[in-house]
Amino acid sequence: MTLRITVAAPFRHTRKTGMKKNELVYYYALDRKWMSTDQANQLLRRAEEEGLLALENGVYTPCFDLAAIVIPIGFRPGSGIFERNDPAQVLIGRIAKATAISETDIVAEMNRMIRDGFDSHLLPPAAAVLLAKKYEVPFADLSDALMQGVKKN
C-alpha cells in the first residue's frame, strides 16, 4: 500500500490527473526530498511495471482511483517501496493465513514435498501452487508472477 500512496502523492498534492516524468522526479527528489533522482526514476519504472502508472505521450497517469487513497499527514515512504514482492512468499503467507499454520511450517511442508515427492526437481513457486491447491487457497491473481519466477529459473 505504501507504493500506491507514494505514487498517488504528487497527483493528489498538485491536483493533476497527469504529470510528465520530470515533474514527478522533481516532486519526489527535490520538492519532498524523499529520494534521489535515480531512485525517483526507479520508482516510476516499478510503478509502471506493477500497473500503477500508465505512460502515454510522455505523460504519466495513475491506473487506480486517487480518491480512494488516503495520504497520512507527514507521510514519507520507506525504502520498502523499492523492494519487489516475491509472489511465492505472498502465496505462502496466504496459505498460512487460510490454514492457521505458521509460515515456517508451510515452508517446511514445501521443502518436504520438493525433496521427497519430486526428488528435488520442483521449484519453490511450483510447490507453493501445489500447496495452495491442496489447501484450496486462491492464487489466480499471482499465477502470472509465479510463472515469471519459474521461467527465470
N, C-alpha and C positions, 0 to 999 in steps of 0.2 A: 504494500500500500504506500510505503514511503516513496517509491519510484513514481507512482502515479501522482502523488502530491507534489513532488519535485517538478514533474513535467507540467502539471496544471498551474503552478505558482505564477510564472510570468504572464500567462494568458489571463488569469484572474486579476492580478495586480494591475495590468495595463488595460484591462477590459477589451482586449482584442481577440478576435477569433482566428487570426492567422498572423504569423510572425516569420520574418526572414531569419536565416541561420545566424547572421551577425548580430541581430537583435537579441536572440536567445543566448548566444555566447556572452554578449555584453551583460545581459541580466544576471546570468549565473556567476560569471567570473569577476566582473568589475563593479556592477551595481550592488549585488548582495554579498560578494566576496565569499561565496560558498565553496568555490573550487577554482582550479586553474583553467586557462583557456583550453588546454589539451583535455582535461577531464570533462569540460563542458561539451567539447566535440564528441568525446567518447559517450557521454550521456545521451546526446542526440542520436548517435548511431544505435545505441542499445534500445532507446525508446522506439525508434523506427523498426528495429528487428522484432521487438515484442508487440508491435501493432498498436502502440500508444500514440504515435505521431505518424502523419502521412505527409509526404513531401510532394508538392505539385507546383510546377512553375516557380521553383525557388522559395516557396512559402510553406512553412510547416503549419499543419492544423491538427488539433487533438482529435483522436478517434474514439473519444469517450465523452460522457456528459460532464462538462466542467461544473455545472451547478450542483452535481451530486458530491463534489469533492469539498471537504472542509479543511482549510489550511489553518492549523493551530497557531495561536499568537506566539511569536518568537520561534517559529519553525526554522530548523536548519537541518538539511539532510546529512545523514552519516555516510561513512564510507561503504556501507552495505548496498547502496544503490548501484555500485559498480560491480557487485558480485552476481554471478549468474546462479539461478536456482537449478539444482540438479533434479530433473524430473523423476529419477528413480528414488531419490531421497524424499521428494514430495509424496510419491506413491507409498513409500514405506510409512511415512507419517500418517497418511490416510488410513492405511491398513491398521496401524496401531490404534488410532482413534476409534475406528469402527469396531474393533475386536476387543478393546481394553487390554491388549497385550503390549508390553513395552517395546519400544523401537529396537532395543538391544536384542530382545527375544525374536523379533521379526527378522532382523538381520542374521541372527544365528540360524533360524529356520531356513532362510535363503541360502546360507552357506552350506548347510547340510544337504539341501536339495541340489545345489550345484555340484558338490563333491560326490554324494552318494548316488543320486538319481541320474546324473548326467556325466559322471566321470570327469568332472571339472571342465566340461566343454560347453558350458552355458554362461552367458554374460549376465552380470547382476541386473541390468534393466529387464531382461527377459525373465529372470527368476522373480523379480518383483511383480511382473504382469501375471505370472502363473499363480503367485500367492494372492494377488488381487482377485483373480478368477476363483480360486479356492474359497476365499472368504466373502465372495460376492461384493467386492468393493468396486464402485465405478471408476474407470480410468480413461474413458474415451477422450476427454479433453487433453490428456497427456500423451496420447498414443503417437502423435507426430513427433513430439520432442523425444520420446523414448526411442522411436525408430531412428532418429538422427544420432542419438547416443550409441546405438548398436552399430550403425553404419560407420561411424568414426573409428570404432574399434575394429 
